[in-house]
Amino acid sequence: MKRILSQCRKELAQFQRDRFTLALAFLLPFISLIIFGFAIRLESKNIPLFVQDFDISLHNKNIRLNILTLRCGVKFCRMPN
């Protein structure tokens, strides 16, 4: 534990001596947070989805209608018998 505390004291002393390093240690993460906050969108829109329907039942039809009401560009196809 003494080694960890002495290492912390040494690093804090280095920060006090070099103001530029202290500024970089706090400003660079903040700037990158702002840049990536505006640049990255985690929303997914207009992703093509293909559903292959092997079953022609009422339950399956309801599922297809629920997906179609989302209006997300889903294409359905039925396998020929």
For each residue, the residues with C-beta under 8 A, 3 or more apart:
1: 4 5
2: 5 6
3: 6 7
4: 1 7 8
5: 1 2 8 9
6: 2 3 9 10
7: 3 4 10 11
8: 4 5 11 12
9: 5 6 12 13
10: 6 7 13 14
11: 7 8 14 15
12: 8 9 15 16
13: 9 10 16 17
14: 10 11 17 18 21
15: 11 12 18 21 22 25
16: 12 13 22
17: 13 14
18: 14 15 21 22
19: 22 23
20: 23 24
21: 14 15 18 24 25
22: 15 16 18 19 25 26
23: 19 20 26 27
24: 20 21 27 28
25: 15 21 22 28 29
26: 22 23 29 30
27: 23 24 30 31
28: 24 25 31 32
29: 25 26 32 33
30: 26 27 33 34
31: 27 28 34 35
32: 28 29 35 36
33: 29 30 36 37
34: 30 31 37 38
35: 31 32 38 39
36: 32 33 39 40
37: 33 34 40
38: 34 35
39: 35 36
40: 36 37
41:
42:
43:
44: 47
45:
46: 72 73
47: 44 72 73
48: 73 75
49: 72 73 74 75
50: 74 75 77
51: 64 67 74 75 76 77
52: 77 79
53: 56 60 64 76 77 78 79
54: 79
55: 60
56: 53 60 61 78
57: 60 61
58: 61 62
59: 62 63
60: 53 55 56 57 63 64
61: 56 57 58 64 65
62: 58 59 65 66
63: 59 60 66 67
64: 51 53 60 61 67 68 76
65: 61 62 68 69
66: 62 63 69 70
67: 51 63 64 70 72 74
68: 64 65 71 74
69: 65 66
70: 66 67 74
71: 68
72: 46 47 49 67
73: 46 47 48 49
74: 49 50 51 67 68 70
75: 48 49 50 51
76: 51 53 64
77: 50 51 52 53
78: 53 56
79: 52 53 54
80:
81:
